[in-house]
Amino acid sequence: MQYRRLGQSDLRVSMLGLGASGLGTRADLHESHRILNRARDAGMTLIDTANVYGPGGLRVGDWHLAPPASRRGDHCDQSGATGG
């Protein structure tokens, strides 16, 4: 996996990221965690959790809180916001 610095920060994130839109809608909790674990194992550190994804962001939050707790801080969860 290749990594790049995120903007002007010291954060380094994977060039490939996982979009969380299907988590919680097409994938149940167990399947969502399996997908997130595989992404982590492949070296992905960037997860897109835009607010329009519905329960996808919640699935990512559940995954961060599930054991092992050591996965917290290993990823950069990015989110966009829509205005109206």
Long-range contacts (C-beta under 8 A, 24 or more apart in sequence): 1-42, 1-43, 1-44, 3-45, 6-76, 11-76, 12-45, 13-45, 13-46, 13-76, 14-43, 14-44, 14-45, 14-46, 16-44, 16-46, 17-44, 17-46, 17-47, 17-48, 17-78, 18-44, 18-46, 18-47, 18-48, 19-48, 19-53, 19-56, 20-47, 20-48, 20-49, 20-50, 20-53, 20-56, 20-57, 20-59, 20-60, 21-48, 21-50, 21-53, 21-54, 21-56, 22-56, 23-53, 23-55, 23-56, 23-59, 23-60, 24-53, 24-54, 24-55, 24-56, 24-58, 24-59, 25-54, 25-55, 25-56, 27-59, 29-59, 29-62, 32-59, 32-62, 32-63, 33-59, 33-62, 33-63, 33-66, 36-60, 36-63, 40-71, 40-74, 40-75, 44-75, 45-74, 45-75, 45-76, 46-75, 46-76, 46-78, 47-75, 47-76, 47-77, 47-78, 48-78, 48-79, 49-77, 49-78, 49-79, 50-79, 50-80, 50-81, 50-82, 51-79, 51-80, 51-81, 51-82, 52-80, 52-82
